[in-house]
Amino acid sequence: MQINPTSAHNDTAAYLAALAYAERRALHSFFDQHVIEDDTRVYIAIDEGDYGALPMALIDRVVHTVPGGMSDEF
């Protein structure tokens, strides 16, 4: 039996890769990490600090947020 990968599998793999990157990056950041989906089902992770206040176009495409793991409070 041969198993052919599907586009749903590729979408899931891309999402999980972006999520893993966001989780790793969040450990060392004061800012939230967002996983963004574009129109072609490509997922990327962005740092909220890279963009300042996120524009609505990006906010509408956020599919998951990982809170920043660092704090400057003692």
C-alpha positions, 0 to 999 in steps of 0.5 A: 500500500502506498500512501500519497501525501495530501495538501491537507498533510502539507498544510498541517506540516507547515502549520506545525513547523511555524508553531514550533518556531514561534514557541522556540522564539517566544522563550527568548522574547518579550513579545508575543509570537504570532503564527500567520496564514496567508491566502495560499495556506503558507504559515509564518511566525512573526514577532510582535516587536518586529512590527509594532502595533500589528495592522488589521490585515495581519491581525485578521490572519493570526491563527495562533499566538504564543505569549512571550516568555521573558519578563522584565518584572522582578 
